[in-house]
């Protein structure tokens, strides 16, 4: 069920409401980095999906351990990644995108929408040392 006609399930996933527009807006004032833990066979389809939807990002990382990529803030929905990020990146703001498949994780900030996440990122950026808006 992972692949059909040479394409994986990751090639045709729907776009979450407001996600692309929010990422574009964030990219104007922040460095957007995509950190994904996809299986090797899913990487080509994931890259095609990102290109098709013109997702703006300065960097894209495919890693098994998301804590290997240092960021000021993370948006995540997988419980095991959330826990690892809280433990191994204590100086970062770790946001849990609330979804039916995850539960609250101590140390994370719950967000329910892309616009809520963007507001949080903007407010954090304004308080960062040396921050200046473009």
Secondary structure, 3 states (H helix, E strand, C coil): CCEECCEECCCCCCCCCCHHHHHHHHHHHCCCEEEECCCHHHHHHHHHHHHHCCCCCCEEEECCCHHHCCCCEEEECCHHHHHHHHHHCCCCEEEEECCCCCCCCCCCEEECCHHHHHHHHHHHHHCCCCCCCC
